[in-house]
Amino acid sequence: MRIVDLIEKKRDGASHSRDELKAIVGGYVRGEVPDYQIAAWLMAICWRGMQPDELTHLTQVMAASGEQLDLSSIGRPVADKHSTGGVGDKTSLIVMPLVAACGVPVGKMSGRGLGFTGGTIDKLESFPGIRVDLPAAAFVRQLREIGIVITGQSADLAPADGKLYALRDVTGTVPSLPLIASSVMSKKLAAGANAIVLDVKTGSGAFMREPDAARALARAMVDIGTAAGRRMAAVVSDMSQPLGRAVGNALEVAEALDTLEGHGPPELTDFAIDLASLIVELASDGAAGRANVEHALRSGAGLRSFRAMIEAQGGDTRAFEDRALLPRANYQHAVLAETDGYLTRLDALSVAHTATLLGAGRERKGDPIDLSVGVVVHVKLGDEVRAGQTLAMLHAGDEARLAPAERALREAIEVSEQRVAPPPLILERLVAPFAGSRA
């Protein structure tokens, strides 16, 4: 079949068969189809969309384009968690240890951050010596032996996604629901987990800013996973203000440790318990759930699970006892309230911009980041504030960065006489009926 015919077919709004998608995607991965034809095809998808079955076929073809992990040796259903990313989103560092402490093996291949903060892998590098490039065999072995592993994404898993995303990034075809859903889920399917829970963020600090778009993406990804025989659930969660209080890599690690010790921010703790409970219920057919997760937190089992993972991957765990051993910025600067009132706005995107100015994020892949810097907000939406009160603390490695960072942060904050109710963190839950077979 000619690729140009398939481009025209999608341009005219028709659906592709699985064989046609194999020809397009497989040909591109093998170098037989040029970039300019794939770029035209991607733009046609942006314009015309994809039917649900067609999207499922595309995702499965992408997942099958490289290595696919076999986790059957674990002997139990394995869970995975994915977040579409947000400001201060350190939940994987809390949720995954709690899940593992409940007896559900949980493994995640994660990426580095691009934009305002690092990704989960960058955060983990706050522990000196940690290995975040585990080969597949080591990933499976650690999952079997201690029940929890987080490592960098393997280039061998779903290589079609890597090639397609690089092209989307330079052709204006990133914001397409089918292309986003297939990108996320192709890697999740290839990574082999039986139960997958997705956290789809919405709001100013999220990729999907409108709740309806976030709901549509969540449903599309749940449907893809369900069609592939996986146990699927998703939440749509608010990202109009930062999640928790810390924004910045080592600062977020410290907050995750505090939360696992039982004294983290209440809203972050509740959110982590909700997500972990959903994963445990999904993976155990409801045999375990919220009570088990709450016990794992109270007993310290979740904290011990996190420590076991860091140790297994060669990381220095002394920061579990002494947070001062995490990367620490040279300068701390308090941003003070100028008037009395109530906090009515704490814009997540502006806080993210502040963290970027301090050096916590990347503008381009491969850029270095400063793990020690970032922002810790001391107030949240709806809180009463007084003039002179500390609203946030800036952590900087370079004193010259503080003034522009404070200006950016003040753009995020609004104090007024009228109190506002903070939005709920979880806006919607989607749990798909499971029709497949257990591992």
C-alpha positions in Angstrom: 0.0 0.0 0.0 1.2 3.5 -0.8 1.8 5.8 2.2 0.4 8.8 0.3 -2.9 6.9 -0.2 -3.1 6.4 3.6 -2.3 10.1 4.2 -5.2 11.1 1.9 -7.5 8.5 3.5 -7.0 10.1 6.9 -7.1 13.6 5.4 -10.6 12.8 4.1 -11.8 11.6 7.5 -11.7 7.8 7.0 -10.4 5.3 9.5 -7.3 3.1 9.2 -7.2 -0.6 9.6 -4.6 -2.3 11.9 -2.6 -3.4 8.8 -2.5 0.1 7.5 -1.3 1.4 10.8 1.4 -1.2 10.9 2.5 -0.1 7.4 2.7 3.6 8.5 4.3 3.2 12.0 6.4 0.2 11.1 7.7 1.8 8.0 8.6 4.9 9.9 10.5 3.0 12.6 12.4 1.1 10.0 13.3 4.3 8.1 11.3 3.4 5.0 8.8 6.2 5.4 10.3 9.8 5.4 9.6 12.4 8.0 7.6 14.7 5.6 5.0 12.0 5.0 4.6 11.2 8.6 4.3 14.9 9.4 1.5 15.2 6.9 -0.2 12.1 8.4 0.1 13.5 12.0 -1.4 16.8 10.9 -4.3 14.9 9.3 -4.9 13.1 12.6 -4.9 16.5 14.4 -7.5 17.7 12.0 -9.7 14.6 11.6 -9.1 12.7 14.9 -9.4 8.9 15.2 -12.2 6.4 16.0 -11.9 4.5 19.3 -11.0 1.2 17.7 -8.6 2.9 15.4 -6.9 4.6 18.3 -6.6 1.3 20.1 -5.0 -0.3 17.1 -2.5 2.6 16.7 -1.5 2.3 20.4 -1.0 -1.5 20.2 1.0 -1.1 17.0 3.2 1.5 18.7 3.6 -0.7 21.8 4.6 -3.7 19.6 7.3 -1.6 17.8 10.0 -2.7 20.3 10.6 -4.7 23.4 7.6 -5.6 25.6 8.3 -6.6 29.2 7.0 -9.9 30.4 6.1 -9.6 34.1 4.5 -13.1 34.4 7.4 -14.3 36.6 6.2 -11.9 39.3 3.3 -14.3 39.9 0.9 -11.5 40.9 -0.8 -8.6 39.1 1.7 -5.7 38.8 0.5 -2.1 39.0 1.7 1.0 37.3 0.8 4.7 37.8 1.1 7.6 35.4 0.5 11.3 35.8 0.2 13.8 33.0 2.3 16.1 35.0 1.8 19.1 37.1 3.3 21.7 39.5 4.7 20.1 42.6 3.5 16.6 41.5 5.6 14.3 43.7 2.8 11.8 44.2 4.6 8.8 42.7 7.2 9.0 45.4 4.4 8.6 48.0 1.8 6.5 46.3 4.1 3.8 44.9 5.7 2.9 48.3 2.3 2.8 49.9 1.0 0.4 47.2 4.1 -1.8 47.5 3.7 -1.9 51.3 0.2 -3.3 50.7 1.7 -6.3 48.9 1.0 -5.1 45.4 4.1 -5.0 43.2 4.4 -1.6 41.5 6.9 -0.7 38.7 7.2 2.5 36.8 9.4 3.7 33.9 9.5 7.4 34.1 11.0 10.3 32.1 12.9 13.3 32.9 11.1 16.6 33.2 10.9 19.2 30.5 9.6 22.7 31.6 9.2 24.0 35.1 10.5 21.1 37.2 12.2 17.8 36.8 10.4 14.5 36.3 10.3 11.7 38.8 13.7 10.5 37.7 15.3 13.9 38.3 13.8 14.0 41.8 15.2 10.6 42.6 18.7 11.8 41.8 18.5 13.9 44.9 19.7 10.7 46.5 23.4 10.5 45.6 24.5 7.3 43.8 21.1 6.2 42.8 20.8 4.2 39.5 17.9 5.3 37.3 18.9 3.5 34.1 18.1 -0.1 35.1 18.0 -2.6 32.2 14.8 -4.6 31.7 16.2 -7.7 33.5 17.1 -5.7 36.6 13.7 -3.9 36.5 11.9 -7.2 36.7 14.3 -8.7 39.3 13.8 -5.8 41.6 10.1 -5.8 41.1 10.1 -9.5 42.1 12.4 -9.2 45.0 11.3 -6.0 46.8 8.0 -5.1 45.0 8.8 -1.6 43.9 11.0 0.0 41.2 11.2 3.3 39.4 13.7 3.8 36.5 14.1 5.8 33.4 12.3 5.0 30.2 13.9 2.3 28.1 14.6 3.4 24.5 13.7 -0.2 23.5 10.1 0.1 24.8 7.7 1.6 22.2 10.5 3.2 20.0 7.8 4.3 17.6 6.6 6.7 20.3 10.0 8.3 20.7 10.3 8.9 17.0 6.8 10.1 16.5 7.0 12.5 19.5 10.2 14.0 18.3 8.5 14.8 15.0 5.3 16.1 16.7 7.4 18.4 18.8 8.6 20.3 15.7 5.6 20.1 13.5 2.8 21.6 15.7 1.1 18.3 16.3 1.6 17.8 20.0 -1.9 18.9 21.1 -4.0 16.1 19.7 -6.0 13.8 22.0 -5.4 10.6 19.9 -1.7 11.3 19.7 -1.4 12.1 23.4 -3.3 9.0 24.4 -1.4 6.7 22.1 1.9 8.1 23.3 1.2 7.6 27.0 -0.5 4.2 26.6 1.9 2.6 24.1 4.7 2.9 26.7 2.4 1.7 29.5 1.3 -1.4 27.5 4.9 -2.2 26.6 6.0 -1.9 30.2 3.8 -4.9 31.0 1.7 -3.9 34.1 -1.6 -5.6 34.6 -3.3 -2.7 36.5 -2.7 0.9 35.4 -4.0 4.0 37.2 -3.8 7.4 35.4 -3.8 10.8 37.1 -4.9 13.3 34.4 -4.3 16.9 35.6 -6.4 19.9 34.5 -6.0 23.6 35.3 -3.5 26.3 34.7 -0.5 24.2 35.7 -1.6 21.2 33.5 -1.1 20.3 29.9 -4.9 19.8 29.5 -6.2 23.0 31.0 -9.9 22.5 30.4 -11.6 19.9 32.5 -13.7 18.5 29.6 -10.5 17.9 27.6 -8.9 16.2 30.6 -11.9 14.0 31.0 -11.9 13.0 27.3 -8.2 12.1 27.5 -8.7 10.0 30.6 -11.6 8.1 29.0 -9.6 7.5 25.8 -6.7 6.1 27.7 -8.8 3.9 30.0 -10.6 2.5 26.9 -7.3 1.8 25.2 -6.0 -0.1 28.2 -9.3 -2.0 28.8 -9.3 -3.1 25.1 -5.7 -4.5 25.7 -6.9 -6.6 28.6 -5.5 -4.3 31.4 -7.2 -3.3 34.6 -7.7 0.4 34.2 -8.8 3.4 36.3 -8.2 7.1 36.1 -8.8 10.3 38.1 -9.1 13.8 36.7 -7.4 16.1 39.3 -7.2 19.8 39.8 -3.9 21.6 39.0 -5.1 25.2 39.4 -2.7 25.6 42.4 0.5 23.6 43.2 0.0 20.1 44.6 1.3 20.2 48.2 3.7 23.0 49.1 7.1 22.2 47.5 7.9 22.9 43.9 11.4 21.8 43.0 13.2 18.5 42.9 15.0 18.0 46.3 12.3 20.1 48.0 9.6 17.8 46.7 11.6 14.7 47.8 11.8 16.2 51.3 8.0 16.7 51.2 7.4 13.2 50.0 9.5 11.8 52.9 7.6 14.0 55.4 4.3 12.7 54.0 5.4 9.1 54.3 6.4 9.9 57.9 2.8 11.1 58.5 3.3 14.9 58.7 3.0 16.1 55.1 0.5 18.6 53.9 -3.0 17.3 54.6 -4.4 17.7 51.1 -1.3 15.9 49.6 -1.6 13.1 52.1 -5.3 12.6 51.3 -4.7 12.7 47.6 -1.9 10.1 47.8 -4.1 7.8 50.0 -6.9 8.1 47.5 -4.6 7.2 44.5 -2.9 4.4 46.3 -6.2 3.0 47.5 -7.5 3.0 43.9 -4.4 1.1 42.7 -4.5 -1.5 45.5 -8.3 -2.1 45.0 -7.8 -2.4 41.2 -4.9 -4.8 41.5 -6.4 -7.0 44.2 -9.9 -7.3 43.0 -11.0 -5.3 46.0 -9.4 -7.7 48.5 -7.4 -4.8 49.8 -8.0 -1.1 49.7 -8.0 2.1 51.7 -7.7 0.6 55.2 -4.6 -1.2 54.1 -3.1 2.0 52.6 -3.8 4.0 55.7 -2.2 1.3 57.9 0.9 1.3 55.6 1.2 5.1 56.2 0.6 5.0 60.0 2.9 2.0 60.5 5.8 3.4 58.5 5.6 0.5 56.1 5.3 2.8 53.1 8.4 4.8 54.3 10.4 1.5 54.7 9.3 0.4 51.2 10.6 3.7 49.7 13.9 3.3 51.5 14.2 -0.3 50.3 13.8 0.9 46.7 16.4 3.7 47.1 18.9 1.2 48.7 18.3 -1.4 46.0 19.1 1.1 43.3 22.3 2.3 45.1 21.1 5.5 46.5 22.3 7.2 49.7 19.5 7.0 52.2 20.9 9.2 55.0 18.4 11.9 54.0 15.7 9.7 55.4 17.0 10.8 58.9 18.5 14.1 58.0 16.9 16.3 55.3 19.9 18.6 55.3 21.7 15.9 53.3 19.5 16.5 50.3 20.7 19.1 47.8 20.4 22.4 49.5 20.2 25.9 47.9 22.6 28.6 49.0 20.0 31.3 49.4 16.5 31.3 51.0 14.3 34.4 50.6 10.8 34.9 52.1 8.1 36.5 50.0 5.8 38.4 52.4 2.2 39.3 52.2 1.6 43.0 51.5 -2.0 43.2 52.8 -4.5 41.4 55.1 -7.1 39.2 53.5 -7.7 35.7 52.0 -5.7 34.0 49.4 -8.0 33.8 46.4 -5.4 32.9 43.7 -2.3 30.8 43.6 -1.8 30.3 39.9 0.1 27.0 39.3 1.6 28.1 36.0 3.0 31.3 37.5 4.5 29.3 40.4 6.0 26.9 37.8 7.5 29.9 36.0 9.0 31.0 39.3 10.7 27.6 39.8 12.0 27.7 36.2 13.6 31.2 36.8 15.3 29.7 39.9 16.8 26.9 37.8 14.5 24.0 38.7 13.4 23.1 35.2 14.6 22.7 31.6 14.0 24.7 28.5 15.4 21.9 26.2 16.0 18.2 26.7 19.5 17.6 28.1 19.7 21.0 29.9 21.2 20.8 33.4 18.9 21.5 36.3 19.7 22.5 39.9 18.1 19.9 42.1 18.3 22.2 45.2 16.2 25.1 44.1 12.5 25.9 43.9 9.6 27.3 45.8 7.9 26.3 49.0 4.4 27.9 49.4 3.3 28.5 52.9 -0.4 29.2 52.1 -3.1 27.7 49.9 -6.3 28.9 48.4 -8.8 30.0 51.0 -6.2 30.6 53.8 -6.4 33.9 55.8 -3.2 35.9 55.5 -1.8 38.9 57.4 0.5 41.7 56.1 4.1 40.7 56.7 3.3 37.0 56.8 5.5 34.6 54.8 3.6 33.5 51.7 6.4 31.5 50.2 10.1 30.8 50.5 12.3 31.0 47.4 15.3 28.6 47.3 18.1 29.8 44.9 21.6 28.9 44.0 22.3 32.3 42.6 21.3 35.4 44.5 20.7 37.3 41.3 17.8 35.0 40.5 15.8 36.0 43.6 14.4 39.3 42.4 12.9 38.1 39.1 11.6 35.0 40.8 9.8 37.1 43.4 8.3 39.3 40.7 7.0 36.1 38.9 5.7 34.6 42.1 3.8 37.8 43.0 2.0 37.4 39.7 0.7 34.1 40.9 -0.8 35.4 44.1 -3.9 37.4 44.8 -5.2 38.4 48.2 -8.7 39.8 48.6 -11.3 40.5 51.3 -13.5 37.6 50.2 -12.7 34.0 51.1 -12.9 31.4 48.4 -13.4 27.7 48.8 -10.5 25.7 47.4 -11.5 23.3 44.6 -11.6 19.6 45.3 -8.4 17.8 44.2 -10.2 14.9 42.5 -12.8 16.1 40.0 -13.8 12.7 38.6 -13.0 9.0 39.0 -13.2 6.5 36.1 -12.9 2.8 36.9 -13.4 0.4 33.9 -15.1 -3.0 34.4 -12.4 -5.6 34.0 -13.0 -8.3 31.4 -9.5 -9.8 31.1 -7.8 -12.5 33.0 -5.4 -12.1 35.9 -1.7 -12.6 35.7 
